Amino acid sequence: MRSGSASERANLGRAAAIASISTALLLVALKLWAVWQTSSVSLLGSLADSALDLVASLVTLLGVIVAARPASSTHRFGHGKAEALAAIFQVMLIAVSAAGIAMRSGQALVEGERVVAAQEGIVVSVIAILATFALLAFQRYVLARTGSLAIHADHVHYQSDLLLNLAVIAALVLDRYLGVAWADPLFGLAIAAWLLWGAWRAGSEAVDHLMDREWPEEKRRRFVEVAARHPELARLHDLRTRTSGGIDFVQFHVDLPGDYTVEKAHDIIDRVEQELGLEFPEAELLIHIDPAGHVDEPGNTLVEQDEFAKLESKP
């Protein structure tokens, strides 16, 4: 649920991205030292993940800044898709990171490499978990007020970091203290698989935004229910919805009696837009009026589907 003005949401998005960058810088420095001390493959994977977090967070900051720009003469629908592009870039980095970790883990497993030390890695991983918890809490606060896609992709990645750091601790304990020689590289492979799964989840939503996927059915239905409060309207059809960054775009056709004057039809549509604007404050509306009985594209079920009739047919 987005709340606040566009400028407030933009400021929150920038603050979340800066917090993410600061956290990533801290973790990269700590894990670099810990890898040098331990020679752990799983910790190396965690270091690579944090390094990519840093790059991804920088891209997230750029995406949030660009997406907050107002519409211009060259981008009349705004710049909201910059967030989806930033999320896609993050996904690509995560996939590359996972592939590198998997290859290094496989090599360590074949060659029987062992962890040199463990205590330093465990301490660093605990610090990383605490820092990540703090960042995730702030990101959830920002997401509740902005709905930012780029911050969401960053949030998904840092959620996986919690399990990743726990896995590193488990690998170090098993390898160094319990003598399980294959634990560290196997955990490295598991971390790589987990990163790929996180990339898939974050990428799917970004692709949906870039491909102008329709709203979820519940949100579409609520929109139609608000429009249906106006008895003057009939046969709402050719409803098209999409989301770009923090802005929703909606367009549809609606029937009005053919003998209405332009002024009367205009007044009705104005009232409809005002009420829809209260329920969907971030939506840009484009409403086309058809005279009752008009058929836009005969045989095209997508265009001629009556959304009001669908409401009546459902309990």
C-alpha positions in Angstrom: 0.0 0.0 0.0 1.6 3.2 -1.2 1.2 6.4 0.9 2.5 9.9 1.0 3.4 12.3 -1.8 5.5 11.3 -4.8 8.4 13.3 -3.4 8.2 11.6 0.0 8.2 8.2 -1.6 11.2 9.2 -3.8 13.1 10.3 -0.7 12.3 7.1 1.2 13.4 5.1 -1.8 16.7 6.9 -2.0 17.2 6.5 1.8 16.6 2.7 1.5 19.1 2.4 -1.4 21.7 4.4 0.5 21.2 2.2 3.6 21.6 -0.9 1.4 24.9 0.5 -0.1 26.2 1.2 3.4 25.4 -2.3 4.6 27.0 -3.9 1.6 30.2 -1.8 2.1 30.5 -2.9 5.7 29.9 -6.6 4.9 32.3 -6.7 1.9 35.1 -5.3 4.1 34.4 -7.8 6.9 34.0 -10.9 4.7 37.1 -10.0 2.7 39.1 -10.2 5.9 37.4 -13.4 7.0 38.0 -15.2 3.7 41.7 -14.3 3.9 41.7 -15.7 7.5 39.7 -18.9 6.8 40.1 -20.0 3.1 36.4 -21.0 3.3 34.6 -21.6 0.0 31.2 -21.0 1.5 32.4 -17.7 3.0 33.9 -16.8 -0.4 30.5 -17.3 -1.9 29.1 -15.1 0.8 31.7 -12.4 0.0 30.9 -12.6 -3.7 27.2 -12.2 -2.9 27.9 -9.1 -0.7 30.1 -7.6 -3.4 27.3 -8.0 -5.9 24.9 -6.6 -3.4 27.0 -3.5 -3.4 26.9 -3.2 -7.2 23.2 -4.0 -7.2 22.4 -1.4 -4.5 24.2 1.2 -6.5 22.1 0.3 -9.5 19.0 0.3 -7.3 19.8 3.9 -6.2 20.2 5.0 -9.8 16.9 3.2 -10.7 15.0 4.9 -7.9 16.4 8.3 -8.8 15.5 7.9 -12.5 12.1 6.4 -11.8 11.2 9.4 -9.5 11.6 11.9 -12.4 8.4 13.4 -13.6 7.0 12.8 -17.1 8.8 14.7 -19.8 8.3 15.4 -23.5 10.2 12.3 -24.5 8.8 10.0 -21.7 5.2 11.1 -21.5 4.3 8.1 -19.3 7.1 8.9 -16.8 10.2 6.9 -16.0 8.8 4.2 -13.7 10.2 1.3 -15.7 13.7 2.4 -14.6 13.0 0.4 -11.4 12.3 -2.8 -13.4 15.4 -2.3 -15.4 17.4 -2.0 -12.2 15.8 -5.1 -10.9 16.7 -7.0 -14.0 20.3 -5.9 -13.7 20.4 -7.2 -10.2 19.1 -10.6 -11.3 21.8 -10.8 -13.9 24.5 -10.1 -11.3 23.0 -12.7 -8.9 23.0 -15.4 -11.7 26.6 -14.7 -12.5 27.6 -14.8 -8.9 25.8 -18.1 -8.4 27.5 -19.7 -11.4 31.0 -18.6 -10.1 30.2 -19.9 -6.6 29.0 -23.3 -7.9 32.2 -23.7 -10.0 34.5 -22.8 -7.1 32.6 -25.1 -4.7 32.8 -28.0 -7.2 36.5 -27.5 -7.5 37.0 -27.5 -3.7 34.8 -30.6 -3.4 36.9 -32.5 -6.0 40.2 -31.4 -4.6 39.2 -32.0 -1.0 40.1 -28.5 0.2 39.5 -27.7 3.9 38.8 -24.7 6.0 42.0 -23.2 7.6 40.2 -21.4 10.4 36.6 -20.9 11.5 36.2 -18.5 14.4 36.8 -15.3 12.4 34.3 -16.4 9.7 31.6 -17.3 12.3 32.0 -13.9 14.0 31.8 -12.0 10.7 28.7 -14.0 9.7 26.9 -13.2 13.0 27.7 -9.5 12.4 26.4 -9.8 8.8 23.1 -11.4 10.1 22.5 -8.5 12.6 23.2 -5.8 10.0 21.0 -7.5 7.5 18.1 -7.8 10.0 18.3 -4.0 10.5 18.4 -3.3 6.8 15.4 -5.6 6.1 13.4 -3.9 8.8 14.0 -0.5 7.2 13.3 -1.8 3.7 9.9 -3.2 4.8 9.0 0.2 6.2 9.9 1.8 2.9 8.1 -0.8 0.8 4.9 -0.4 2.8 4.9 3.3 1.8 6.4 3.2 -1.7 5.8 -0.1 -3.4 9.2 0.3 -5.1 10.0 -2.6 -7.4 13.8 -1.9 -7.3 13.7 -1.8 -3.4 11.6 -5.0 -3.5 14.2 -6.8 -5.6 16.9 -5.6 -3.2 14.8 -6.8 -0.3 14.4 -10.3 -1.7 18.1 -10.6 -2.2 18.9 -9.5 1.4 16.3 -11.9 2.7 18.3 -14.7 1.1 21.5 -13.3 2.8 20.1 -14.3 6.2 20.0 -18.0 5.2 23.3 -17.6 3.3 25.1 -16.4 6.4 23.5 -19.1 8.6 24.7 -21.7 6.0 28.2 -20.3 6.2 28.2 -20.7 10.0 27.0 -24.3 9.7 29.6 -25.1 7.0 32.4 -23.7 9.1 31.3 -25.5 12.3 30.9 -28.8 10.4 34.2 -28.6 8.6 36.4 -27.2 11.2 35.0 -28.6 14.5 33.2 -31.8 13.5 35.6 -32.9 10.8 33.0 -33.2 7.9 35.4 -32.5 5.0 32.8 -32.0 2.3 30.5 -29.7 4.3 32.0 -26.4 3.2 31.9 -26.9 -0.6 28.5 -28.6 -0.4 27.1 -25.6 1.4 28.7 -23.5 -1.3 26.7 -25.3 -3.9 23.5 -25.0 -1.9 24.2 -21.2 -1.6 24.6 -21.0 -5.4 21.2 -22.8 -5.9 19.5 -20.5 -3.4 20.8 -17.4 -5.1 19.5 -18.6 -8.5 16.0 -19.2 -6.9 16.1 -15.6 -5.5 17.1 -14.3 -8.9 14.1 -16.1 -10.5 11.7 -14.7 -8.0 12.9 -11.1 -8.3 13.2 -11.3 -12.1 9.7 -12.6 -12.6 8.1 -9.5 -11.2 10.5 -7.1 -13.0 9.6 -8.9 -16.3 5.9 -8.5 -15.5 6.3 -4.8 -15.2 8.4 -4.5 -18.4 5.8 -6.6 -20.3 2.9 -4.5 -19.0 1.2 -7.4 -17.2 -2.4 -6.9 -16.1 -3.2 -6.2 -12.5 -4.0 -9.1 -10.3 -7.6 -10.2 -10.6 -8.6 -8.9 -7.2 -7.3 -5.4 -7.9 -9.0 -5.3 -11.3 -12.3 -6.5 -9.7 -12.1 -3.8 -7.0 -11.5 -1.2 -9.7 -14.6 -2.3 -11.6 -16.7 -2.4 -8.4 -15.9 1.3 -7.8 -16.8 2.2 -11.4 -20.1 0.2 -11.1 -21.3 2.6 -8.3 -22.4 4.9 -11.1 -25.7 3.7 -12.6 -25.3 6.0 -15.6 -22.5 3.8 -16.9 -23.1 0.6 -18.8 -20.9 -2.1 -20.3 -17.5 -1.2 -19.1 -15.2 -3.0 -21.6 -11.7 -3.1 -23.1 -10.3 -2.6 -19.6 -6.5 -2.5 -19.8 -4.3 -2.1 -16.7 -0.6 -1.9 -16.0 1.9 -0.7 -13.5 5.1 1.3 -14.2 7.3 1.9 -11.1 4.9 3.6 -8.6 2.2 4.6 -11.1 -0.8 2.6 -12.2 -2.2 3.1 -15.7 -5.8 2.3 -16.5 -7.8 2.7 -19.7 -11.3 1.4 -20.6 -14.4 2.1 -22.7 -17.8 2.6 -21.2 -21.3 3.0 -22.7 -23.5 6.1 -22.2 -26.8 6.9 -23.8 -26.3 8.3 -27.3 -28.6 11.3 -26.7 -26.5 12.7 -23.9 -24.9 16.0 -24.6 -21.1 16.2 -24.6 -21.3 18.4 -21.5 -23.5 15.9 -19.6 -21.2 12.9 -20.6 -18.2 14.9 -19.5 -19.7 15.7 -16.1 -20.5 12.0 -15.5 -17.0 10.9 -16.5 -15.5 13.6 -14.2 -17.4 12.2 -11.2 -16.2 8.7 -12.1 -12.6 9.8 -12.3 -12.8 11.6 -9.0 -14.2 8.6 -7.2 -11.7 6.2 -8.8 -9.0 8.6 -7.9 -9.9 8.4 -4.2 -9.6 4.6 -4.3 -6.6 4.5 -6.6 -4.7 7.7 -6.0 -1.7 6.7 -8.1 -3.7 5.7 -11.2 -3.6 7.6 -14.5 -7.0 7.1 -16.1 -8.0 7.2 -19.8 -11.7 6.7 -20.3 -13.3 6.4 -23.8 -17.1 6.9 -24.2 -19.1 4.8 -26.5 -22.8 5.4 -27.4 -25.0 2.6 -26.0 -25.1 -0.3 -28.4 -21.9 0.5 -30.2 -19.5 -2.4 -30.9 -15.8 -1.6 -31.1 -14.3 -4.7 -32.7 -16.9 -7.4 -33.5 -15.6 -10.8 -32.6 -12.8 -9.5 -30.4 -13.7 -11.0 -27.0 -10.8 -9.2 -25.2 -12.2 -5.8 -26.3 -15.9 -6.5 -26.0 -15.8 -8.3 -22.6 -18.2 -6.6 -20.3 -16.6 -6.2 -16.9 -19.9 -5.2 -15.2 -21.5 -8.4 -16.5 -18.7 -10.4 -14.9 -19.4 -8.7 -11.6 -23.0 -9.8 -11.7 -22.1 -13.4 -12.6 -19.9 -13.8 -9.6 -21.1 -14.4 -6.0 
